[in-house]
Amino acid sequence: MSEAGTTEATMDAPPRLDVDRLLDDRQTRIIVCCGAGGVGKTTTAAALGVRAAERGRKVVVLTIDPARRLAQSMGIDSLDNTPRRVPGVRAADGGELHAMMLDMKRTFDEIVEGHSDPERAQAILANPFYQSLSAGFAGTQEYMAMEKLGQLRARDDWDLIVVDTPPSRSALDFLDAPGRLGSFLDGKFIRVLMAPAKVGGRAGMKFLNVGMSMMTGTLSKLMGASLLKDVQTFVAAMDTMFGGFRTRADATFQLLQAPGTAFLVVSAPEPDALREAAYFVERLAAERMPLAGLVLNRVHGSGAEQLSAERALAAAENLEEGGIVDQESGKAGLRDSTETATETDPDTHPRTERETGADPVDTGADAGTDADVDVITAGLLRLHAECMQVIAREQRTRDRFTSLHPEVAVAQVAALPGDVHDLAGLRAIGERLATGVPAGA
């Protein structure tokens, strides 16, 4: 085969993502599902967890989805910061499934409680600046997701952790934010604010007022005197903990780069989603993160793909205009043949309407019925044409992604007729993940 032919074949048929092989590989300890919002990351993560547990893995699924759809689909009233056993899973060979939803403030509180004495921990937890930081500071959710991942991995209670990353419009914020927050908590700004506390008491305030009066005056205007005081109190209480934030963030980042981790980029066959997926693939490669492949959700298909959209529309137009697509096989053709046979071959049709005394109104009813059938058929043909147009559009979108990243393995998940809301639905998604064909096949 020529080089050009090889390239074309690769573009048309990217490697197939073997999901079951990934789940069965005991060396795989972490699977991270990432992608743009609204493409089915949470459902994919849950389906992977169910399938892995039913194939003998001890699994915990960590979700950061505020919609709580994971709990509902797994038949659990609610999820919190503690892994909970999922009932109803047909686990085999010691398999188990646990699930949890990140509570970022509670995770931050656990870090404080675990790395300081009770008195200092209480002072930090009651500090207004800490309460704002732990509840909604930019990057806190992503940092705490990585903290929780590190905690779960360190416990070694599960041999597979499936992570549903935060919904983000800024691509891989969950990779960037821990470093940013760690840098903030261990950066020059915090060190400057720590300086007066290190001097101590009135001498510290005198040092602050004399040595940095210009800076603190500016900060007071920007932040307000009360907030600045809260920040300084927070910094003084957190002094011994700051180095640990950056250290743990770095350790988790290295864990994500390790061979036992696999990233799955989740997308839908839509231009915006696949553009985002392409960025994810490129960014993961730049960060040397192990990419397992692309999961393409909600892919449409048809059992009558041999009937093109153009032919379906033409047939619908002919029916609506009273024409016949194929005179030899159409209904009008059959009616003409019947009438001719009736007139010329009395042995074949010995009893005509005139002979049987049939009411002429019956003929009108038959004509009306035929017209109704034609209308319904035309509507179905137009619906099929729309479906084929969607399929063609999705195929073009997939081909563009494949041309950019022909090396990325792909698993397609056929669109379901309804939402997934129980374990049976998650099993169906898992089966489609395992048997999905690659784009272009």
ZIVENHU-V50413 format. One record per backbone hydrogen bond with DSSP energy under -0.5 kcal/mol. CO is the residue of the C=O (numbers start at 1). NH is the residue of the N-H. Records with the same first field share a line. If there is no record, write none. Layout:
CO: NH / NH
This chain:
2: 6
3: 7
4: 8
5: 9
6: 10
7: 11
8: 12
9: 13
15: 410
16: 18
17: 19
18: 22
19: 23
20: 24
21: 25
24: 26
25: 28
27: 29
29: 161
30: 262
31: 33 / 163
32: 34 / 264
33: 165
34: 266
36: 39
40: 44
41: 45
42: 46
43: 47
44: 48
45: 49
46: 50
47: 51
48: 52
49: 53
50: 54
52: 55 / 57
53: 56 / 92
57: 59 / 96
58: 159 / 160
59: 98
60: 62 / 162
61: 63 / 100
62: 164
63: 102
64: 66
65: 68
68: 72
69: 73
70: 74
71: 76
72: 75
80: 101
82: 80
84: 99
85: 87
86: 89
89: 91
92: 95
96: 59
97: 86
98: 61
99: 84
100: 63
102: 104
103: 107
104: 108
105: 109
106: 110
107: 111
108: 112
109: 113
110: 114
111: 115
112: 115
117: 121
118: 122
119: 123
120: 124
121: 125
122: 126
123: 127
124: 127
127: 131
128: 132
129: 133
130: 134
131: 135
132: 136
133: 137
137: 140
139: 143
140: 144
141: 145
142: 146
143: 147
144: 148
145: 149
146: 150
147: 151
148: 152
149: 153
150: 154
151: 155
152: 156 / 157
160: 60
161: 31 / 163
162: 62 / 164
163: 33 / 165
164: 64
171: 173
172: 175 / 176
173: 177
175: 179
176: 180
177: 181
178: 182
179: 183
180: 184
181: 185
182: 186
184: 187
187: 191
188: 192
189: 193
190: 194
191: 195
192: 196
193: 197
194: 198
195: 199
196: 200
200: 204
201: 205
202: 206
203: 207
204: 208
205: 209
206: 210
207: 211 / 212
208: 212
212: 216
213: 217
214: 218
215: 219
216: 220
217: 221
218: 222
219: 223 / 224
220: 224
224: 228
225: 229
226: 230
227: 231
228: 232
229: 233
230: 234
231: 235
232: 236
233: 237
234: 238
235: 239
236: 239
238: 241 / 242
239: 242
241: 244 / 245
242: 245 / 246
243: 247
244: 248
245: 249
246: 250
247: 251
248: 252
249: 253
250: 254
251: 255
252: 256
253: 257
254: 258
255: 258
256: 290
258: 261
260: 29 / 30
262: 32
263: 265 / 292 / 293
264: 34 / 266
265: 295
267: 297
268: 270
270: 274
271: 275
272: 276
273: 277
274: 278
275: 279
276: 280
277: 281
278: 282
279: 283
280: 284
281: 285
282: 286
283: 287
284: 289
285: 288
289: 291
290: 263 / 292
293: 265
294: 296 / 411
295: 267 / 297
296: 413
297: 269
299: 415
302: 305
304: 307
306: 308
308: 312
309: 313
310: 314
311: 315
312: 316
313: 317
314: 318
315: 319
316: 320
317: 321
318: 323
319: 322
326: 330
330: 334
331: 335
332: 336
333: 337
334: 338
335: 339
336: 340
337: 341
338: 342
339: 343
340: 344
341: 345
345: 348 / 349
350: 352
352: 356
353: 357 / 358
359: 362
360: 363 / 364
361: 365
362: 366
363: 367
364: 368
365: 369
366: 370
367: 371
368: 372
369: 373
370: 374
371: 375
372: 376
373: 377
374: 378
375: 379
376: 380
377: 381
378: 382
379: 383
380: 384
381: 385
382: 386
383: 387
384: 388
385: 389
386: 390
387: 391
388: 392
389: 393
390: 394
391: 395
392: 396
393: 397
394: 398
395: 399
396: 400
397: 401
398: 402
399: 403
400: 404
401: 405
405: 408
406: 15
409: 294
410: 17
411: 296
412: 414
413: 299
419: 421
422: 426
423: 427
424: 428
425: 429
426: 430
427: 431
428: 432
429: 433
430: 434
431: 435
432: 436
437: 412
438: 441
439: 14
